[in-house]
Amino acid sequence: MTIEAIEMNEQGRIVIPAHLRKSLGLHGKQKLAIWLADGKLIIEKIETVKADLKADFKQLRDQGVSLSEELIEERRTEAQHEHDTSA
């Protein structure tokens, strides 16, 4: 792993070095996803993030997990708790 120092300008802009863009398949103007994880700034291609999310949801579905049913049950529990504490 090679670590490089880059600069950020006053507007918060950075330049990803050309060899890193090439190795990641980044070219021209394209959308990237960016987020913080454990105090680190993560940048990935949108397509990669979408593919990862689809794979995660497929795995949940294949395991019989229904996120909508879990959400409905959580809302019912919250509503019952609110009803019990307001009475």
N, C-alpha and C positions, 0 to 999 in steps of 0.2 A: 504494500500500500504506500502510495506517495502522497504526502501532505504538502499543499501549496498555500501560500499566503496570497489572498486577493484583497482588493480594496473595495469599500462601499462608499459611494458618493453621498452628498448631502441629501439627495432625494431617496436614499435607501437602495439605489440600483447597484447591482454587481454584474460582473461579466464572468461567465463560465468559460474557463480556458478552452481553446479550440480542440486540443487533444482529448479533453474530457467529453466535450460535446460529441466528437466523432465516435468515441468508444461507447457512448450511450445512445447513439443513433439520433441525436438531436440535430436538426437542420432547419434553417430558415426561421420563419415566424411560426411558432406553435404554442399551444396551451400546455401549461405544466400545472401539476398540483403541488401545493406547498403547505406544510404544517409543522408544528412543534411536537416532538416526542422525546420525553426524558431530557429536556433542555437542549435538544439538538434540532436544527432546522433541516427538514427532509424535503427534497425536491424530486418528483417523479413525473414521468410522462402520464398524461391523463389516461391514455389507453391502457397503461399498465395498472393503474389504480382501478379502473373499471373492470378489467379482466380479473384482478384479485378479488374484488367485491363479488362479482358474479360467481366465482369459484367458491367463495365462503358461503354465499346464500344457497348455492346448489348443494353443498355439503350438509348444511342445516336441513334443507328440504329432504335430502336423501336419508337423513337420520330421523325423519319424522317430526322435526321441530317446526311448529307453526308460530312464527313471530306475531302474527295478527292475533292468534288465540291467546298468546302470552300477554300481549298488550291489553286485550279486552279484560282478561282476568285481573291484571294489575289495576286497571281503572275501576273495576268492580270493588276490589279490596279497598282502594283509596276512598271511593264513594261511601262504602260501608263505614270506614273509619271516621270520615267526616260526619256522617250521620250520627254515629255513636258518641262522638265528642261534642256535638252541638246539642244533644238531647239532655 
